[in-house]
Amino acid sequence: MELMAEVAANTFEALDPQGSVIIFMQSDTSTTQFAHVLERYGILAHDIMVYFDATLQSRVDEVVGSQVHKNCQVFIATEEAARGIDVTDTTLVMILDIPKNVASYTHMAGRTSRFNRAGAVVSVVPVGEMGWSKSKMHGIFSQLDIRPTKALFVES
């Protein structure tokens, strides 16, 4: 978890995202715990479900001027949690795990660059799984005709 937080921090520093960011984690990962780790790297993040549940419950408060969650720009989600949620100004999606399949990758990556807006997707392959994971990612990218590039800030 610490390594993934460091990767996220390096990505933020290199790309300087200007809109909302969604960081996708494995389904069995604690998004709350990861938010605390990110905070040590200077990134304030919130579980996407907690944010949207609070927003829905306080819609009346927002109408009368409440500032609930107005400064929240970084969301942590699992693929399942983000279904049906649209964060319209998302400019960066980080996928910190290997997607289950092409549809899974498409769903997560599709949270950005919507409605002709600019956006980027950063996929991170966990270090301990390079052989199998690299092969699976290659298969997903091939099916989607994506040519991945290694970020300039990633060490060899």
N, C-alpha and C positions, 0 to 999 in steps of 0.2 A: 504494500500500500504506500509506503514511504517513497519507493522508486517511482511509482505512477504519479504521485503528487509532485515530485521533482520534475518529471517529464512535463506535466501540465504547466508548472511554473515556467519552465524553459520555453514552452510553446507560447505562453502568454507574452513573455518578454520578446520573443522573436517576431510574433505576428501582430501584437498589439491590437487585439480585437476591439471593434468600436460598438458592437451591438451586444445582444445577449449571446451567451455561450451555453451549450448543453454538453455535459460530460457524461458519456454512457459507461456504466460499469457492469460487471457480472451480476446476475440476478441474486447470487448468494452473498454479495458484498454489502456491508452496512454503509449506506449512503451518508448517514449521520456521522459515523466514525470517519469516513473519508473527508467530509466537510471540515472536521476538526483538524485533520492532517493538513489539508490545503490551507487552512488558516495560518498554520505555522510558516507557510511560504508566502503569506501576504494575500491570499486569494479568499475572499469572502464568498462562500457558495451555500446554496440551500437545496435540500431535497425537493425535487420538482413537485412531488405529491403534497408535501407539507405546504409549499407555497400556494399551489392552486386550490387546495382544500381551504386554506385560510382566506384566499381571495374570494372564493365562492361564498364562504360563510360571512364575509364582511363586506359584501357588495354594497349594502346600504350605507355602511360607514364610508366607503370610497366615494360614493355619490355626494356625500355631504362634506367631502374634503379631507378624509383621513389619508395619511401618508403611508399606510401599511404596505410594506414591501416595494415602495417606489424605487428604491436604490438597488434592488436585487437584480444582478445581471448574470450571475453564473448559477446554473442549475445542474444538479447531479441527478441522474435517472438511470433506471434499468430500461431495457427496451420495452418491457411490458408496461412499466409505469408511464411512459411517454405516449402510449397509444391514445389517440384522440385529443392530444393537447397540442395547441399551435402557439408557439412563441414567435410572433410575427417578425421580430427584428433580429432573429438569430443569424449571426454572421460566422460563427465557428461551431463546428461539432467535433468533439474529440471522442473517438471510440477506443477505450482502454481495455479491449479484450477482442478475442476472435469472434466475429459474428457466427451465428448458428448456420446460416445459409445466405444465399443471394437476397432473398426477400427480407431477411433480418437486416443485412447491411443497407439495403435500399431504404428501408424504413428509417433507420437511424440517420443515415447520410442525408435523407430527404427532409430533415428538419431545418436545413439551411438552404440558401440560394432559392428561396421560394418567390414566386411572382416576379421573376426577372431581377431579383436582388442579388448582389454579390455575396459570396460566402465561400468557406473552405471547410474541408473535412480532413482531420488528422487521425489516421489509424495507427495504433500502437500495438505491436506484437510483443507479448510478454517474453522476456529474455530466455527463460528456461524451456520454452517450447518452440524454438526456432525452426526445427526441421518440419514437424507436422504442421505447425501454424503457418509457416511461410508457404508451404505447399497449398494449404487451404485458402489462404489469402490470394495466392496467385490464381487459383481456380475461380474465386469470386470475382476478382478483377478482370480475368479473361472473359468470363460470361457477360460482364457489364461493359466490356471494351474500355476499361480504365487503365491508363498507363501511370502507375504510381511513381513518384519521385521521392528520393530521400531528402528530407529537410536539411538545409545547409547547417543548421545548428546541432545536428545529430552526429555524434562521434562514431567513427568506424570501429 
